């Protein structure tokens, strides 16, 4: 939760460092203001709960992805 209070870049880097995606996605590298909206959308797609079903990843991973997506969506709202 403390990572969610930081910048979008810090949040995304924290997520990829401590909660590596199951599909081996690489952490985004372009965090410029112009690209941040796209970077957030890509990260939301990687961690969206529909892309990370309970089977085969488990309930705890699914719930974590749901929370990650919620935090990322809050950051995305700042760029609308």
Biopython code that builds the backbone (N, CA, C, O; Angstrom):
import numpy as np
from Bio.PDB.StructureBuilder import StructureBuilder

atoms = [
    (1, "UNK", "N", (0.813, -1.205, 0.000)),
    (1, "UNK", "CA", (0.000, 0.000, 0.000)),
    (1, "UNK", "C", (0.853, 1.265, 0.000)),
    (1, "UNK", "O", (0.448, 2.276, -0.574)),
    (2, "UNK", "N", (2.011, 1.228, 0.625)),
    (2, "UNK", "CA", (2.830, 2.429, 0.623)),
    (2, "UNK", "C", (3.366, 2.740, -0.764)),
    (2, "UNK", "O", (3.567, 3.908, -1.096)),
    (3, "UNK", "N", (3.600, 1.726, -1.575)),
    (3, "UNK", "CA", (4.061, 1.954, -2.943)),
    (3, "UNK", "C", (2.988, 2.671, -3.759)),
    (3, "UNK", "O", (3.311, 3.436, -4.668)),
    (4, "UNK", "N", (1.732, 2.433, -3.446)),
    (4, "UNK", "CA", (0.636, 3.061, -4.185)),
    (4, "UNK", "C", (0.598, 4.566, -3.969)),
    (4, "UNK", "O", (0.017, 5.292, -4.776)),
    (5, "UNK", "N", (1.207, 5.043, -2.893)),
    (5, "UNK", "CA", (1.215, 6.481, -2.602)),
    (5, "UNK", "C", (2.315, 7.205, -3.360)),
    (5, "UNK", "O", (2.362, 8.435, -3.358)),
    (6, "UNK", "N", (3.198, 6.458, -4.008)),
    (6, "UNK", "CA", (4.307, 7.055, -4.739)),
    (6, "UNK", "C", (3.883, 7.380, -6.169)),
    (6, "UNK", "O", (2.713, 7.247, -6.529)),
    (7, "UNK", "N", (4.832, 7.798, -6.959)),
    (7, "UNK", "CA", (4.561, 8.140, -8.354)),
    (7, "UNK", "C", (4.159, 6.896, -9.139)),
    (7, "UNK", "O", (4.440, 5.776, -8.713)),
    (8, "UNK", "N", (3.503, 7.084, -10.283)),
    (8, "UNK", "CA", (3.164, 5.923, -11.119)),
    (8, "UNK", "C", (4.387, 5.102, -11.502)),
    (8, "UNK", "O", (4.326, 3.873, -11.522)),
    (9, "UNK", "N", (5.488, 5.765, -11.805)),
    (9, "UNK", "CA", (6.718, 5.050, -12.161)),
    (9, "UNK", "C", (7.191, 4.179, -11.005)),
    (9, "UNK", "O", (7.523, 3.010, -11.205)),
    (10, "UNK", "N", (7.224, 4.733, -9.802)),
    (10, "UNK", "CA", (7.680, 3.982, -8.634)),
    (10, "UNK", "C", (6.754, 2.799, -8.355)),
    (10, "UNK", "O", (7.217, 1.719, -7.987)),
    (11, "UNK", "N", (5.448, 3.002, -8.528)),
    (11, "UNK", "CA", (4.488, 1.921, -8.304)),
    (11, "UNK", "C", (4.716, 0.780, -9.294)),
    (11, "UNK", "O", (4.762, -0.385, -8.899)),
    (12, "UNK", "N", (4.857, 1.109, -10.571)),
    (12, "UNK", "CA", (5.055, 0.081, -11.595)),
    (12, "UNK", "C", (6.364, -0.676, -11.353)),
    (12, "UNK", "O", (6.402, -1.903, -11.451)),
    (13, "UNK", "N", (7.419, 0.045, -11.042)),
    (13, "UNK", "CA", (8.697, -0.611, -10.782)),
    (13, "UNK", "C", (8.615, -1.518, -9.564)),
    (13, "UNK", "O", (9.189, -2.606, -9.563)),
    (14, "UNK", "N", (7.912, -1.084, -8.536)),
    (14, "UNK", "CA", (7.723, -1.909, -7.335)),
    (14, "UNK", "C", (6.960, -3.184, -7.679)),
    (14, "UNK", "O", (7.339, -4.276, -7.254)),
    (15, "UNK", "N", (5.894, -3.042, -8.442)),
    (15, "UNK", "CA", (5.065, -4.197, -8.809)),
    (15, "UNK", "C", (5.892, -5.229, -9.585)),
    (15, "UNK", "O", (5.860, -6.418, -9.267)),
    (16, "UNK", "N", (6.629, -4.775, -10.596)),
    (16, "UNK", "CA", (7.408, -5.716, -11.404)),
    (16, "UNK", "C", (8.561, -6.326, -10.618)),
    (16, "UNK", "O", (8.980, -7.447, -10.908)),
    (17, "UNK", "N", (9.081, -5.604, -9.623)),
    (17, "UNK", "CA", (10.197, -6.135, -8.833)),
    (17, "UNK", "C", (9.736, -7.178, -7.823)),
    (17, "UNK", "O", (10.364, -8.227, -7.679)),
    (18, "UNK", "N", (8.637, -6.890, -7.122)),
    (18, "UNK", "CA", (8.212, -7.752, -6.027)),
    (18, "UNK", "C", (7.091, -8.725, -6.392)),
    (18, "UNK", "O", (6.850, -9.689, -5.665)),
    (19, "UNK", "N", (6.406, -8.482, -7.505)),
    (19, "UNK", "CA", (5.283, -9.335, -7.928)),
    (19, "UNK", "C", (5.411, -9.596, -9.422)),
    (19, "UNK", "O", (4.591, -9.139, -10.218)),
    (20, "UNK", "N", (6.428, -10.321, -9.783)),
    (20, "UNK", "CA", (6.704, -10.586, -11.202)),
    (20, "UNK", "C", (5.498, -11.246, -11.870)),
    (20, "UNK", "O", (4.912, -12.176, -11.317)),
    (21, "UNK", "N", (5.128, -10.764, -13.061)),
    (21, "UNK", "CA", (3.987, -11.354, -13.754)),
    (21, "UNK", "C", (4.265, -12.801, -14.149)),
    (21, "UNK", "O", (5.405, -13.176, -14.420)),
    (22, "UNK", "N", (3.226, -13.590, -14.176)),
    (22, "UNK", "CA", (3.347, -15.011, -14.503)),
    (22, "UNK", "C", (3.659, -15.248, -15.971)),
    (22, "UNK", "O", (4.146, -16.319, -16.332)),
    (23, "UNK", "N", (3.387, -14.264, -16.824)),
    (23, "UNK", "CA", (3.605, -14.454, -18.260)),
    (23, "UNK", "C", (4.935, -13.862, -18.728)),
    (23, "UNK", "O", (5.107, -13.610, -19.920)),
    (24, "UNK", "N", (5.872, -13.637, -17.814)),
    (24, "UNK", "CA", (7.240, -13.223, -18.131)),
    (24, "UNK", "C", (7.318, -11.880, -18.855)),
    (24, "UNK", "O", (8.239, -11.667, -19.644)),
    (25, "UNK", "N", (6.394, -10.989, -18.610)),
    (25, "UNK", "CA", (6.460, -9.648, -19.187)),
    (25, "UNK", "C", (7.634, -8.891, -18.572)),
    (25, "UNK", "O", (7.966, -9.076, -17.401)),
    (26, "UNK", "N", (8.247, -8.047, -19.374)),
    (26, "UNK", "CA", (9.341, -7.212, -18.898)),
    (26, "UNK", "C", (8.776, -5.914, -18.320)),
    (26, "UNK", "O", (7.732, -5.429, -18.758)),
    (27, "UNK", "N", (9.470, -5.370, -17.348)),
    (27, "UNK", "CA", (9.063, -4.097, -16.771)),
    (27, "UNK", "C", (9.218, -3.007, -17.830)),
    (27, "UNK", "O", (10.240, -2.952, -18.515)),
    (28, "UNK", "N", (8.222, -2.148, -17.969)),
    (28, "UNK", "CA", (8.338, -1.051, -18.939)),
    (28, "UNK", "C", (9.539, -0.166, -18.612)),
    (28, "UNK", "O", (9.975, -0.088, -17.463)),
    (29, "UNK", "N", (10.059, 0.490, -19.628)),
    (29, "UNK", "CA", (11.216, 1.352, -19.419)),
    (29, "UNK", "C", (10.931, 2.811, -19.752)),
    (29, "UNK", "O", (11.697, 3.694, -19.365)),
    (30, "UNK", "N", (9.844, 3.073, -20.460)),
    (30, "UNK", "CA", (9.524, 4.453, -20.841)),
    (30, "UNK", "C", (8.520, 5.026, -19.850)),
    (30, "UNK", "O", (7.336, 4.687, -19.872)),
    (31, "UNK", "N", (9.016, 5.900, -18.985)),
    (31, "UNK", "CA", (8.165, 6.509, -17.972)),
    (31, "UNK", "C", (8.009, 8.009, -18.183)),
    (31, "UNK", "O", (7.683, 8.742, -17.249)),
    (32, "UNK", "N", (8.242, 8.463, -19.410)),
    (32, "UNK", "CA", (8.060, 9.884, -19.694)),
    (32, "UNK", "C", (6.585, 10.242, -19.544)),
    (32, "UNK", "O", (5.714, 9.376, -19.617)),
    (33, "UNK", "N", (6.321, 11.514, -19.336)),
    (33, "UNK", "CA", (4.933, 11.938, -19.184)),
    (33, "UNK", "C", (4.101, 11.576, -20.404)),
    (33, "UNK", "O", (2.936, 11.202, -20.274)),
    (34, "UNK", "N", (4.693, 11.684, -21.584)),
    (34, "UNK", "CA", (3.969, 11.374, -22.819)),
    (34, "UNK", "C", (3.608, 9.897, -22.911)),
    (34, "UNK", "O", (2.568, 9.553, -23.471)),
    (35, "UNK", "N", (4.446, 9.022, -22.373)),
    (35, "UNK", "CA", (4.226, 7.583, -22.487)),
    (35, "UNK", "C", (3.577, 6.968, -21.254)),
    (35, "UNK", "O", (3.209, 5.794, -21.283)),
    (36, "UNK", "N", (3.429, 7.718, -20.185)),
    (36, "UNK", "CA", (2.950, 7.138, -18.926)),
    (36, "UNK", "C", (1.553, 6.535, -19.061)),
    (36, "UNK", "O", (1.284, 5.482, -18.482)),
    (37, "UNK", "N", (0.679, 7.166, -19.796)),
    (37, "UNK", "CA", (-0.683, 6.637, -19.976)),
    (37, "UNK", "C", (-0.634, 5.254, -20.626)),
    (37, "UNK", "O", (-1.319, 4.333, -20.182)),
    (38, "UNK", "N", (0.179, 5.109, -21.683)),
    (38, "UNK", "CA", (0.329, 3.811, -22.356)),
    (38, "UNK", "C", (0.980, 2.786, -21.439)),
    (38, "UNK", "O", (0.582, 1.622, -21.417)),
    (39, "UNK", "N", (1.974, 3.220, -20.691)),
    (39, "UNK", "CA", (2.678, 2.326, -19.777)),
    (39, "UNK", "C", (1.733, 1.803, -18.705)),
    (39, "UNK", "O", (1.765, 0.619, -18.369)),
    (40, "UNK", "N", (0.902, 2.673, -18.174)),
    (40, "UNK", "CA", (-0.076, 2.241, -17.177)),
    (40, "UNK", "C", (-1.074, 1.261, -17.780)),
    (40, "UNK", "O", (-1.392, 0.245, -17.161)),
    (41, "UNK", "N", (-1.571, 1.550, -18.972)),
    (41, "UNK", "CA", (-2.529, 0.650, -19.617)),
    (41, "UNK", "C", (-1.922, -0.727, -19.879)),
    (41, "UNK", "O", (-2.575, -1.750, -19.673)),
    (42, "UNK", "N", (-0.673, -0.746, -20.332)),
    (42, "UNK", "CA", (-0.013, -2.027, -20.593)),
    (42, "UNK", "C", (0.135, -2.818, -19.296)),
    (42, "UNK", "O", (-0.101, -4.026, -19.271)),
    (43, "UNK", "N", (0.523, -2.144, -18.231)),
    (43, "UNK", "CA", (0.698, -2.818, -16.944)),
    (43, "UNK", "C", (-0.640, -3.301, -16.401)),
    (43, "UNK", "O", (-0.712, -4.383, -15.818)),
    (44, "UNK", "N", (-1.690, -2.524, -16.581)),
    (44, "UNK", "CA", (-3.033, -2.950, -16.162)),
    (44, "UNK", "C", (-3.424, -4.220, -16.908)),
    (44, "UNK", "O", (-3.974, -5.144, -16.309)),
    (45, "UNK", "N", (-3.148, -4.274, -18.202)),
    (45, "UNK", "CA", (-3.479, -5.479, -18.981)),
    (45, "UNK", "C", (-2.700, -6.698, -18.489)),
    (45, "UNK", "O", (-3.245, -7.800, -18.432)),
    (46, "UNK", "N", (-1.440, -6.506, -18.137)),
    (46, "UNK", "CA", (-0.607, -7.621, -17.662)),
    (46, "UNK", "C", (-1.162, -8.199, -16.364)),
    (46, "UNK", "O", (-1.189, -9.417, -16.181)),
    (47, "UNK", "N", (-1.605, -7.323, -15.463)),
    (47, "UNK", "CA", (-2.028, -7.774, -14.134)),
    (47, "UNK", "C", (-3.544, -7.897, -13.972)),
    (47, "UNK", "O", (-4.017, -8.256, -12.894)),
    (48, "UNK", "N", (-4.304, -7.608, -15.011)),
    (48, "UNK", "CA", (-5.763, -7.671, -14.873)),
    (48, "UNK", "C", (-6.199, -9.065, -14.431)),
    (48, "UNK", "O", (-5.669, -10.073, -14.897)),
    (49, "UNK", "N", (-7.169, -9.101, -13.528)),
    (49, "UNK", "CA", (-7.597, -10.395, -12.969)),
    (49, "UNK", "C", (-8.164, -11.336, -14.026)),
    (49, "UNK", "O", (-8.107, -12.553, -13.850)),
    (50, "UNK", "N", (-8.703, -10.812, -15.102)),
    (50, "UNK", "CA", (-9.202, -11.689, -16.163)),
    (50, "UNK", "C", (-8.055, -12.382, -16.905)),
    (50, "UNK", "O", (-8.241, -13.465, -17.462)),
    (51, "UNK", "N", (-6.882, -11.768, -16.915)),
    (51, "UNK", "CA", (-5.705, -12.370, -17.552)),
    (51, "UNK", "C", (-4.962, -13.298, -16.584)),
    (51, "UNK", "O", (-4.054, -14.025, -16.987)),
    (52, "UNK", "N", (-5.353, -13.267, -15.314)),
    (52, "UNK", "CA", (-4.704, -14.076, -14.276)),
    (52, "UNK", "C", (-5.766, -14.851, -13.502)),
    (52, "UNK", "O", (-6.030, -14.545, -12.340)),
    (53, "UNK", "N", (-6.374, -15.848, -14.135)),
    (53, "UNK", "CA", (-7.463, -16.591, -13.485)),
    (53, "UNK", "C", (-6.972, -17.406, -12.287)),
    (53, "UNK", "O", (-5.781, -17.686, -12.145)),
    (54, "UNK", "N", (-7.913, -17.769, -11.446)),
    (54, "UNK", "CA", (-7.597, -18.563, -10.256)),
    (54, "UNK", "C", (-6.904, -19.862, -10.665)),
    (54, "UNK", "O", (-5.895, -20.248, -10.074)),
    (55, "UNK", "N", (-7.456, -20.537, -11.685)),
    (55, "UNK", "CA", (-6.773, -21.710, -12.241)),
    (55, "UNK", "C", (-5.920, -21.210, -13.385)),
    (55, "UNK", "O", (-6.504, -20.587, -14.272)),
    (56, "UNK", "N", (-4.732, -21.382, -13.474)),
    (56, "UNK", "CA", (-3.756, -22.193, -12.766)),
    (56, "UNK", "C", (-2.910, -21.412, -11.750)),
    (56, "UNK", "O", (-2.012, -21.987, -11.134)),
    (57, "UNK", "N", (-3.183, -20.112, -11.566)),
    (57, "UNK", "CA", (-2.287, -19.279, -10.758)),
    (57, "UNK", "C", (-2.589, -19.282, -9.266)),
    (57, "UNK", "O", (-1.730, -18.916, -8.464)),
    (58, "UNK", "N", (-3.779, -19.686, -8.888)),
    (58, "UNK", "CA", (-4.138, -19.709, -7.477)),
    (58, "UNK", "C", (-4.907, -18.466, -7.057)),
    (58, "UNK", "O", (-4.795, -17.404, -7.669)),
    (59, "UNK", "N", (-5.682, -18.624, -6.009)),
    (59, "UNK", "CA", (-6.546, -17.549, -5.527)),
    (59, "UNK", "C", (-5.736, -16.362, -5.008)),
    (59, "UNK", "O", (-6.103, -15.217, -5.272)),
    (60, "UNK", "N", (-4.660, -16.600, -4.288)),
    (60, "UNK", "CA", (-3.902, -15.482, -3.713)),
    (60, "UNK", "C", (-3.301, -14.600, -4.818)),
    (60, "UNK", "O", (-3.297, -13.375, -4.696)),
    (61, "UNK", "N", (-2.796, -15.217, -5.894)),
    (61, "UNK", "CA", (-2.265, -14.429, -7.007)),
    (61, "UNK", "C", (-3.385, -13.655, -7.698)),
    (61, "UNK", "O", (-3.204, -12.492, -8.060)),
    (62, "UNK", "N", (-4.523, -14.286, -7.880)),
    (62, "UNK", "CA", (-5.672, -13.630, -8.513)),
    (62, "UNK", "C", (-6.106, -12.407, -7.705)),
    (62, "UNK", "O", (-6.367, -11.347, -8.273)),
    (63, "UNK", "N", (-6.183, -12.553, -6.389)),
    (63, "UNK", "CA", (-6.593, -11.440, -5.533)),
    (63, "UNK", "C", (-5.535, -10.341, -5.518)),
    (63, "UNK", "O", (-5.873, -9.158, -5.481)),
    (64, "UNK", "N", (-4.265, -10.718, -5.547)),
    (64, "UNK", "CA", (-3.192, -9.727, -5.615)),
    (64, "UNK", "C", (-3.290, -8.941, -6.922)),
    (64, "UNK", "O", (-3.143, -7.719, -6.926)),
    (65, "UNK", "N", (-3.535, -9.630, -8.012)),
    (65, "UNK", "CA", (-3.684, -8.959, -9.311)),
    (65, "UNK", "C", (-4.865, -7.995, -9.301)),
    (65, "UNK", "O", (-4.795, -6.914, -9.887)),
    (66, "UNK", "N", (-5.928, -8.378, -8.649)),
    (66, "UNK", "CA", (-7.096, -7.496, -8.529)),
    (66, "UNK", "C", (-6.707, -6.209, -7.797)),
    (66, "UNK", "O", (-7.077, -5.115, -8.225)),
    (67, "UNK", "N", (-5.966, -6.337, -6.700)),
    (67, "UNK", "CA", (-5.541, -5.162, -5.930)),
    (67, "UNK", "C", (-4.548, -4.311, -6.722)),
    (67, "UNK", "O", (-4.626, -3.082, -6.699)),
    (68, "UNK", "N", (-3.623, -4.956, -7.417)),
    (68, "UNK", "CA", (-2.665, -4.232, -8.249)),
    (68, "UNK", "C", (-3.395, -3.442, -9.328)),
    (68, "UNK", "O", (-3.082, -2.275, -9.565)),
    (69, "UNK", "N", (-4.356, -4.067, -9.975)),
    (69, "UNK", "CA", (-5.131, -3.399, -11.023)),
    (69, "UNK", "C", (-5.884, -2.205, -10.459)),
    (69, "UNK", "O", (-5.964, -1.158, -11.102)),
    (70, "UNK", "N", (-6.430, -2.355, -9.275)),
    (70, "UNK", "CA", (-7.148, -1.252, -8.636)),
    (70, "UNK", "C", (-6.218, -0.060, -8.404)),
    (70, "UNK", "O", (-6.584, 1.080, -8.689)),
    (71, "UNK", "N", (-5.027, -0.321, -7.893)),
    (71, "UNK", "CA", (-4.063, 0.755, -7.638)),
    (71, "UNK", "C", (-3.609, 1.410, -8.942)),
    (71, "UNK", "O", (-3.480, 2.632, -9.013)),
    (72, "UNK", "N", (-3.369, 0.607, -9.961)),
    (72, "UNK", "CA", (-2.946, 1.151, -11.250)),
    (72, "UNK", "C", (-4.047, 1.985, -11.891)),
    (72, "UNK", "O", (-3.764, 3.016, -12.501)),
    (73, "UNK", "N", (-5.298, 1.553, -11.760)),
    (73, "UNK", "CA", (-6.413, 2.324, -12.308)),
    (73, "UNK", "C", (-6.534, 3.686, -11.636)),
    (73, "UNK", "O", (-6.878, 4.673, -12.286)),
    (74, "UNK", "N", (-6.254, 3.743, -10.342)),
    (74, "UNK", "CA", (-6.274, 5.030, -9.641)),
    (74, "UNK", "C", (-5.215, 5.971, -10.212)),
    (74, "UNK", "O", (-5.470, 7.163, -10.384)),
    (75, "UNK", "N", (-4.041, 5.444, -10.503)),
    (75, "UNK", "CA", (-2.978, 6.253, -11.104)),
    (75, "UNK", "C", (-3.369, 6.665, -12.525)),
    (75, "UNK", "O", (-3.100, 7.790, -12.946)),
    (76, "UNK", "N", (-4.003, 5.750, -13.258)),
    (76, "UNK", "CA", (-4.408, 6.046, -14.640)),
    (76, "UNK", "C", (-5.417, 7.181, -14.685)),
    (76, "UNK", "O", (-5.407, 7.981, -15.620)),
    (77, "UNK", "N", (-6.280, 7.260, -13.693)),
    (77, "UNK", "CA", (-7.289, 8.326, -13.647)),
    (77, "UNK", "C", (-6.641, 9.711, -13.651)),
    (77, "UNK", "O", (-7.246, 10.674, -14.123)),
    (78, "UNK", "N", (-5.431, 9.818, -13.138)),
    (78, "UNK", "CA", (-4.722, 11.098, -13.119)),
    (78, "UNK", "C", (-4.332, 11.556, -14.509)),
    (78, "UNK", "O", (-4.077, 12.742, -14.718)),
    (79, "UNK", "N", (-4.281, 10.639, -15.463)),
    (79, "UNK", "CA", (-3.841, 10.950, -16.816)),
    (79, "UNK", "C", (-4.999, 11.099, -17.794)),
    (79, "UNK", "O", (-4.769, 11.334, -18.980)),
    (80, "UNK", "N", (-6.197, 10.973, -17.341)),
    (80, "UNK", "CA", (-7.360, 11.127, -18.232)),
    (80, "UNK", "C", (-7.646, 12.598, -18.469)),
    (80, "UNK", "O", (-8.584, 12.937, -19.191)),
]
sb = StructureBuilder()
sb.init_structure("model")
sb.init_model(0)
sb.init_chain("A")
sb.init_seg("    ")
for serial, (resi, resn, name, xyz) in enumerate(atoms, 1):
    if name == "N":
        sb.init_residue(resn, " ", resi, " ")
    sb.init_atom(name, np.array(xyz, "f"), 0.0, 1.0, " ", f" {name:<3s}", serial, name[0])
structure = sb.get_structure()
